[in-house]
Amino acid sequence: MWMEFTPKDWLMMRVGLIFREGEPDPEDPWVRSYLEARQLVPRHRGKEERNGIACEVLYFGQCYLGQHLSALQELYQKGLERSLIMEKLRELRRSPSDHSLDCLASLDDRTFEAWLPALA
């Protein structure tokens, strides 16, 4: 998920929450759960394309999401951290630069997933 901010009428912004279709980011379920738990309903929902990527876009008014934007940003950051850690673990598994990390070569992504909460 990523966010887009578009200027609207007189000092107002439209917030788009963009979710890639078919290839969800780690934070997508957390963001969707957050919206559902707080009964935050988008003003408009649509299927669009961004940079050649099929997406679902949820549009909200900035005032409507106002107090929730920082929480959504934190969920996005958490997902980004998770992605970076997973990629680094995969990189170390492919070519450990230190012999003490050779044990990573035999581990799979499920094992890495289990480590993520502690590592993040």
Secondary structure, 3 states (H helix, E strand, C coil): CEEEEEECCCCCEEEEEEEECCCCCCCHHHHHHHHHHCCCCCCEEEEEEECCEEEEEEEEEHHHHHHHHHHHHHHHHHHHHHHHHHHHHHHHHHCCCCHHHHHHHHCCHHHHHHHHHHHC
